[in-house]
Amino acid sequence: MSKYFKPLIFYHLKQMTPTEAPIFWNRSDIIDKLLYLNVKFFHILNYTNRELLKGPLYYALAATIACAVYWRTSPVAIAIICNLCAGDGLADIIGRRFGDWKLPHNGNKSFAGSITMAVAGFLASVAYMHYFSMFGFVTESSDMIRGLLAVSLGAALVESLPISTTLDDNLTVPLTSILLGSLVFNS
């Protein structure tokens, strides 16, 4: 942005006087620098615009579907959100940090990451099941705990498959959780 255009933007957006606009011009320079550094940061990590759009888009769609379709009364929603947020989120962190021992069927994934995915997804699911049962949305039971364990293990298994390098795991984890959760909790 040019230095003449920035005060004009702030003048119209903030409805400030022309003498106040130059004060905010300096702040917009900081914003430009932060945006530049943010773009440079993602280029350092070798992310592309397409990759940045896919993961967050699938993540948001999974959360939206979980809330719109299942909301608070279904353990399927708990499994979707917890396996995606806690399971997949921690699997990436732990897998990168402690993932020296790779899976035999997928050299891009590690035992540490896959085990973390199953354990974190399951523990978060049980915690949220307990939380929602306190308000009467779900009924806490050992059958539900076993079902949440099955869904978490299934999601971790699918996430460890070589197809997860082709398809985004923000897509495969929620789809697996939906399919397995629908089978486990509706039977």
C-alpha positions in Angstrom: 0.0 0.0 0.0 1.2 3.5 -0.7 1.8 5.9 2.2 -0.9 8.2 0.7 -3.5 5.5 0.5 -3.3 4.2 4.1 -4.5 7.3 5.8 -7.3 7.5 3.4 -8.4 3.9 4.3 -8.3 4.7 8.0 -10.0 8.0 7.5 -13.0 6.3 5.8 -13.1 3.2 7.9 -12.6 4.7 11.3 -14.3 8.1 10.4 -11.5 10.1 12.0 -10.3 13.5 11.1 -7.5 13.9 8.6 -5.2 14.9 11.4 -5.8 11.7 13.2 -5.3 9.4 10.2 -1.5 9.7 10.1 -1.3 8.4 13.6 -2.9 5.2 12.4 -0.8 5.1 9.3 2.2 4.0 11.4 0.1 1.2 12.9 -0.9 0.0 9.5 2.8 -0.2 8.6 3.2 -2.6 11.5 0.3 -4.7 10.2 1.9 -4.8 6.7 5.2 -6.0 8.2 3.4 -8.7 10.3 1.5 -9.9 7.2 4.8 -9.9 5.2 6.5 -11.9 8.0 3.5 -14.3 8.2 3.7 -15.0 4.4 7.5 -15.5 4.7 7.0 -17.8 7.6 4.7 -20.1 5.6 7.1 -20.1 2.7 9.9 -21.2 5.0 7.7 -24.1 6.1 7.1 -24.9 2.4 3.3 -24.5 2.6 1.5 -23.5 -0.5 -1.7 -21.5 -0.7 -3.6 -24.6 -1.8 -2.3 -26.6 1.2 -3.2 -23.8 3.6 -6.7 -23.7 2.2 -7.4 -27.4 2.3 -6.5 -28.2 5.9 -8.3 -25.3 7.6 -11.3 -25.7 5.3 -11.7 -29.4 6.1 -11.2 -28.6 9.8 -13.9 -26.0 9.8 -16.2 -28.2 7.7 -15.8 -31.1 10.2 -16.6 -28.8 13.2 -19.6 -27.3 11.3 -21.0 -30.7 10.4 -20.4 -32.0 13.9 -22.3 -29.1 15.4 -25.0 -28.8 12.7 -25.9 -32.5 12.5 -25.0 -34.1 15.8 -24.6 -31.1 18.2 -24.5 -31.9 21.9 -26.7 -35.0 22.2 -24.6 -37.4 20.1 -21.4 -39.1 21.1 -20.5 -39.0 17.4 -20.0 -35.2 17.6 -17.8 -35.7 20.6 -15.7 -38.3 18.7 -15.4 -36.1 15.6 -14.2 -33.0 17.5 -12.0 -34.7 20.0 -10.2 -36.9 17.5 -9.6 -34.0 15.2 -8.6 -31.4 17.8 -6.9 -33.3 20.5 -5.9 -36.5 18.7 -4.7 -35.2 15.4 -3.3 -32.0 16.9 -1.2 -33.7 19.5 -0.2 -36.5 17.1 1.5 -34.0 14.9 3.4 -32.3 17.8 4.5 -35.6 19.5 5.2 -37.3 16.2 7.5 -34.6 15.1 9.3 -34.4 18.4 9.5 -38.1 19.4 8.8 -39.8 16.1 12.1 -41.5 15.4 10.5 -45.0 15.2 8.5 -45.0 11.9 5.5 -47.2 11.1 6.4 -50.0 8.7 3.4 -49.3 6.4 4.0 -45.5 6.3 7.4 -44.0 6.6 5.9 -40.5 7.0 4.1 -41.5 10.3 5.5 -42.6 13.6 4.4 -44.9 16.4 4.6 -42.0 18.8 2.3 -39.9 16.8 -0.2 -42.7 16.1 -0.3 -43.8 19.7 -0.7 -40.2 20.8 -3.6 -39.7 18.4 -5.5 -42.7 19.8 -4.8 -41.9 23.4 -5.4 -38.1 23.2 -8.5 -38.5 21.1 -9.9 -41.1 23.5 -9.1 -39.2 26.7 -10.5 -36.0 25.3 -13.7 -37.8 24.1 -14.2 -39.3 27.6 -13.6 -36.0 29.2 -16.2 -34.3 27.0 -18.6 -37.2 27.4 -18.4 -36.6 31.2 -18.8 -32.9 30.7 -21.9 -33.2 28.5 -23.4 -35.8 30.8 -23.2 -33.4 33.7 -25.7 -31.2 31.8 -27.9 -34.1 30.7 -27.0 -34.0 27.0 -25.6 -37.6 26.9 -25.8 -40.5 29.3 -22.5 -41.6 30.6 -22.0 -45.4 30.3 -19.3 -48.0 29.8 -20.7 -48.8 26.4 -20.2 -45.2 25.3 -16.6 -45.3 26.6 -15.9 -48.5 24.7 -17.5 -46.9 21.6 -15.3 -43.8 21.9 -12.3 -46.0 22.3 -13.2 -47.9 19.1 -13.7 -44.7 17.2 -10.4 -43.2 18.4 -8.5 -46.3 17.5 -10.1 -46.4 14.1 -9.4 -42.8 13.4 -5.7 -43.3 14.5 -5.5 -46.3 12.2 -6.9 -44.5 9.2 -4.7 -41.5 9.9 -1.6 -43.8 9.9 -2.4 -45.3 6.5 -0.4 -44.1 3.4 -3.5 -42.6 2.0 -3.2 -39.9 4.6 -0.3 -38.4 2.6 -2.6 -38.1 -0.4 -5.8 -37.0 1.4 -5.6 -34.4 4.1 -6.0 -36.0 7.6 -8.3 -33.1 8.5 -10.7 -34.9 6.0 -10.0 -38.5 6.8 -10.1 -38.3 10.6 -13.6 -36.7 10.8 -15.0 -39.0 8.0 -13.7 -42.0 9.9 -15.1 -40.7 13.1 -18.5 -40.1 11.5 -18.6 -43.5 9.9 -17.4 -45.5 12.8 -19.3 -43.4 15.3 -22.5 -44.0 13.3 -21.9 -47.7 13.3 -20.9 -48.0 16.9 -23.4 -45.7 18.5 -26.5 -46.6 16.4 -26.3 -50.3 16.8 
